[in-house]
Amino acid sequence: MPLLPLPAGADLKRDESAQLQDRRQGRLAVKLAAILDGYHRDNREAFVTNLTKMAASLVTASYGELMLHTIGFIYEKQVGHRITPHPCSSAVGGWVDGWVWV
């Protein structure tokens, strides 16, 4: 199945489709990095305000709410992969014991 709407008779080969997908992912990664850079440049309140405005705009778009829920789900799963139980206690106490960043 092609990734882009194509004129009648046009057909993308598998490697061309993969190349287009890689380009899309690269552009999205650059845009995401620019958005997240605002967290370092701005204060936290301005960053959250900007993201809230973006989310409000996305919710009104076609499939926007579903996309936001999907993004949130993926972020939660990635955090689960990045934080793993550690067999040794850090002797810090409380909830910190047993968790380590990888």
KEGUMI-195462 format. One record per residue: residue number from 1; chain; x, y, z of N, C-alpha, C in turn. Coordinates in steps of 0.1 Angstrom, whole numbers. Layout:
// KEGUMI-195462
  resi  chain    n_X    n_Y    n_Z   ca_X   ca_Y   ca_Z    c_X    c_Y    c_Z
   NUM      A      X      Y      Z      X      Y      Z      X      Y      Z
...
// end
This chain:
// KEGUMI-195462
  resi  chain    n_X    n_Y    n_Z   ca_X   ca_Y   ca_Z    c_X    c_Y    c_Z
     1      A      8    -12      0      0      0      0      9     12      0
     2      A      7     22     -9     16     34    -10     13     43      2
     3      A     23     50      6     23     59     17     16     73     13
     4      A     17     77      0     12     89     -4      1     87    -15
     5      A     -9     96    -16    -18     94    -27    -11     96    -40
     6      A    -12     87    -49     -5     87    -62    -14     88    -74
     7      A    -10     94    -84    -18     95    -96    -20     81   -102
     8      A    -31     79   -109    -34     66   -115    -22     61   -123
     9      A    -19     48   -121     -8     42   -129      6     43   -122
    10      A      7     52   -112     20     54   -105     21     43    -94
    11      A     33     38    -92     35     28    -82     49     30    -76
    12      A     49     29    -62     62     31    -55     67     17    -52
    13      A     80     16    -54     86      3    -51     89      3    -36
    14      A     91     -8    -30     93     -9    -16    104      0    -10
    15      A    115      0    -17    126      9    -12    123     23    -14
    16      A    115     27    -24    111     41    -25    102     45    -13
    17      A     93     36    -10     83     38      1     91     40     14
    18      A    101     31     16    109     32     28    117     45     29
    19      A    122     49     18    129     62     17    120     73     21
    20      A    108     74     15     99     84     19     95     84     33
    21      A     93     72     39     90     71     53    102     76     62
    22      A    114     73     58    126     78     65    127     93     65
    23      A    124     99     53    124    114     52    113    120     61
    24      A    101    114     61     90    119     70     95    118     85
    25      A    100    107     89    105    106    103    116    116    106
    26      A    125    118     97    135    128     99    130    142    101
    27      A    120    146     92    114    159     94    107    160    107
    28      A     99    150    110     92    150    123    102    151    135
    29      A    113    144    134    122    144    145    128    158    147
    30      A    131    165    136    137    178    136    126    188    142
    31      A    114    186    138    103    195    144    101    193    159
    32      A    101    180    163    100    177    177    111    182    185
    33      A    124    181    180    135    186    187    134    202    188
    34      A    129    208    178    127    223    179    117    226    190
    35      A    106    219    191     96    221    201    101    219    215
    36      A    108    207    216    114    204    229    125    213    234
    37      A    132    220    224    142    229    227    136    241    235
    38      A    123    244    233    117    255    240    116    252    255
    39      A    117    240    259    118    237    273    131    242    279
    40      A    141    242    272    154    247    277    155    262    276
    41      A    150    267    265    151    282    263    141    290    271
    42      A    129    285    272    119    292    279    117    287    293
    43      A    109    294    301    106    288    314     96    277    313
    44      A     94    269    323     85    258    322     71    262    319
    45      A     66    273    325     52    277    323     50    281    309
    46      A     59    288    302     57    292    288     57    279    279
    47      A     66    270    283     66    257    275     53    250    276
    48      A     48    248    288     35    241    290     24    249    283
    49      A     24    262    284     14    270    277     14    268    262
    50      A     26    268    256     27    265    242     22    251    238
    51      A     26    241    246     21    228    243      6    226    245
    52      A      1    233    254    -14    233    256    -21    238    244
    53      A    -16    249    239    -22    255    227    -21    246    215
    54      A     -9    240    214     -8    230    203    -17    218    204
    55      A    -19    213    216    -28    202    218    -42    206    216
    56      A    -46    218    220    -60    223    217    -62    224    202
    57      A    -52    228    195    -54    229    180    -55    215    174
    58      A    -47    205    179    -47    192    174    -60    185    176
    59      A    -66    187    188    -78    180    191    -89    183    181
    60      A    -89    195    176   -100    199    166    -97    194    152
    61      A    -85    189    150    -81    183    137    -87    169    135
    62      A    -88    165    123    -93    152    120    -83    142    126
    63      A    -88    132    134    -80    122    141    -70    129    152
    64      A    -72    141    155    -63    148    164    -63    142    178
    65      A    -75    140    183    -76    135    197    -70    121    198
    66      A    -73    113    188    -67     99    188    -52    100    187
    67      A    -47    109    179    -33    110    177    -26    114    190
    68      A    -32    124    197    -27    128    210    -27    117    220
    69      A    -37    109    221    -38     98    230    -27     87    226
    70      A    -25     85    213    -15     76    209     -1     81    213
    71      A      2     94    211     15     99    214     17     98    229
    72      A      7    101    237      8     99    252     11     85    256
    73      A      4     75    249      6     61    252     20     57    249
    74      A     25     62    237     39     58    234     49     64    243
    75      A     47     76    247     56     82    257     56     74    270
    76      A     44     70    275     44     62    287     51     49    286
    77      A     49     43    274     56     30    272     71     32    272
    78      A     76     43    265     91     45    265     96     48    278
    79      A     89     54    287     94     57    301     95     43    308
    80      A     86     34    305     86     21    311     99     13    307
    81      A    103     16    294    115      9    289    128     15    294
    82      A    127     28    297    139     35    302    142     34    317
    83      A    131     31    324    133     29    339    130     14    341
    84      A    140      8    346    139     -7    349    142    -10    364
    85      A    136    -20    369    139    -23    383    154    -27    384
    86      A    160    -23    395    174    -26    397    175    -35    409
    87      A    182    -46    408    183    -56    418    190    -51    431
    88      A    198    -41    430    205    -36    442    198    -24    447
    89      A    197    -23    460    191    -11    466    201      0    466
    90      A    196     12    463    205     24    463    207     30    477
    91      A    199     25    486    200     29    500    196     44    502
    92      A    188     49    492    183     63    493    171     63    502
    93      A    163     53    501    151     52    509    139     56    501
    94      A    127     51    505    115     54    498    114     48    484
    95      A    106     55    475    103     49    462    116     49    453
    96      A    126     57    457    138     57    448    145     44    448
    97      A    145     37    459    152     24    460    147     14    449
    98      A    156      8    443    152     -3    433    150      2    419
    99      A    152     15    416    150     20    403    163     27    398
   100      A    166     25    386    178     31    380    175     36    366
   101      A    180     47    361    179     52    348    189     44    339
   102      A    184     39    328    193     33    318    195     42    306
// end
